[in-house]
């Protein structure tokens, strides 16, 4: 029998969420490095280089991999012989650990959790409460897995009740392209099969906590060893998902997923529940065990284990843009897939700011800033520490702003937008009609992007916290023209081209 002390448990949770904020799992980084070496798409290869460079920078600087530092998810396997020396409940101890981690002054993490989700949506300010899953098991230890899941990947989760005779592979291949690139590939696909609807979702999430081992499984298959049905399904999905050509950041390429993880559970004879949850380029989880001897000791990876890849702005390829003198005529000259380096002053704004702008315009009220001939960046940055002007500030998923795009272009004078992943039809139509453009920044490179930001000032809606309107002064911030003034989207053309090049799955004509 072991006794787990309250302070040891709380500090272990706090240390774990700090640890995963700046250390990728090494197996993920090594798999991403191998994908970089294989990649043939220049756009995808450049995106992977940014993610790998960002990862090493975060490991060195102990700053978040992504500005979306996630909602805290904790899996607990509590031994039946464990005793607790605590005045708090387990949930309260987890929440105190999360609170300490997310408010640590040396590496402040972004508070993204909102209370009253269907009402006031008020920020809890410390990222609590955490989502905790419990399992009571034999033994006298507490087995803990901490994960930080960003909204971009969580929002792409899918669940379906198939008929028992339906094909799981067909459903995945049909569904995955509808998820877009807001989940920041290349990542890991978690699939839960069986049980009940809620069990399938939990299995999918749990599966993402495992190591990247698809190459070892492929070696096992190549050796002629017998595979289980789940192992065979993993290999089949891994090959076919990558054959879709979605690629890094949805730009088209050879690697969309680094692994496919599957957990299954017995189910009702009439049912086939299937859940699918992606892990993004900011894959963050760590596993440890408490046995009563003190808090967990987490072993940092060695920096020399990172792939030798360093992204740098290539002025021979990229075009420098002065945001301070930008005109609609210059925007019209940009071509799909063109790499730009942004310089000058840029405004920011995301969901809450756009909603407030819409409400103010509807009432005839004056906006706090003038958007005429300006560029807006969809971002909610991490608070700065030490000598930073801003914390990690990578892009958020642009499609959430689609319903506001026409309003912004036609009523505020905005001429371009920067965000993550693709735009939907209503946004592309508005962009084309107004001769504007959408530029894509790489999701999963938040710390790298922040180094291009030389000044940051809140200029509107300060009460919204990380969702306030900032003015950034940027130097050589890298972006790609994702939708040009003619409405051509590289997120539509790129994957189709690479799916055809790979040639394993026919491209269906629209």
C-alpha positions, 0 to 999 in steps of 0.5 A: 500500500502506498500513500500519495501526498496532496502536494506531490500529486499537485506539483506533478500535474503542474510540472507535467503541463509545463513540460509538455508546453515546450517539449514535443514527445521525442517519437513525434519529432523523430517521425516528423524529421523522417517525413521532412526527408521524404517530402517532395512538395516544396510547400509542405517541406517548408511547413514541416521545416517551420514546425521542426525549427519551432519545436527546437526553439521551444525546447531551448527557450521553454516557451509554448509550442503553440499559442493554443496551449490547450485544454487540460486532459488527464487520464488517471489509473488509480491503484485500488490499494492507494491511500490519499493524504489530502484534504482536496478531492482528486479533481480539485488537486488536478485543477490546482496543478493545472492552475499552477502550470498555466499561471507560472510567471516563468512560462505563462500559458494561455487561458483558453477555458471558458465557463458557461459555454452556452451562455456568457462564455467567461474565461476562467483565467487559469485554464481550469477545470481540467477534463479528468478520466478515471479508472480504478485498477489493481495495484498501489500506484497512480498512473497519470497521463497529461495531455493538452489538446488545442481547439483546432484539432478538437473541433475536427473530431468526428463520430458516427454510428455505422451499420455493422456491415459498413466499411470503416476505411471508406468512412475515414477516407470520405470523412477526413477530407471534410475536416480541412487542415484546421487540425494542423497536419501532419499529426496523428489520427486516433480512432475508437471502435466499438462500445457505445458512442461515448466509449468510442470517443474516449477510446479515440482520445486514449489512443492518441496517448501512445507512441508513434510506432507505425514504422515498427508495425510496418517492419513486423508486417514485412517480416511475415509475422501475423497481424491482428485485425486492428494492426492490419487496419492501422497499416491500411488507413496509414497508407490510404490517408497519406495517399489522399495527398492532403499534406502538411498544413493541407498544402498538398504532399506525401505526409498527412499523418505520422501514425494511425492509432486504434483502440477497440472495445466490444459493442452491441450486435446492432451497432458499430460506433466509430470515433475519430480525433486528430492530434495536431502538429502541437502533439503534447502528452506525457506519462508518469507514475506516482508510488508515494516516494515523491513528485514525478521526475520528468526526463527532458529530451536531449536537444541533439535528438532533434532533426538537424533542420533550421528554417530561415526566410529565403529572400530569393524565393519570398517577396517582401511586403510593406504593410504600411503602404499596401494597396489593393493593386499590390494585393491583386498581383499576388499569386496562389502559393506565393511566399510573402514576408510581411513587414510593418503594422498589422492588426489582429482579431479572432472570434470574439472581436469579430462578433463585437465588430459585427454588433457595433456596425449593426448599431452604427457605432464607431470601431476602435480602429480603422481597418482601411487598407489593413491586414488582420491576423487571426491570433490569440497570443500567449502573454509575454514573459521577461523581455518578450513583446508578445508570447507565442503567436501562431495563427488560429483556424480561419474558417471560424471567421468565414461568416464575418469575412464579407462584412469585414471586407465590405464595411471596414476597408480590410484588404487581406487576412492571415490565418491557419488552414483553408477558407470555406466557400462563403469566405472565398466568394467574399474574397473574390467579390472584393478583390482581397486575399487570404494568407496562410501562416503555419500552424504549429510554429507559434514561437517562431512566428512570435520572433518576427513580431517586434512590437505589440500594443492592444488597440481595441477590446482590451477586456477580451484578453487574448482575444483583444485587437492588437497592433503588431509590428512585424519583420519578415513574418512568413506567409503563403498566398492561400486564396488570391483575388481571383478566388483560387485556393491552394488548399483545393488545388494542392491536395488534388495535385498530390493525390493524383501524383501519388496515384493510389486513390482516384481523384473524383471530379467535382 
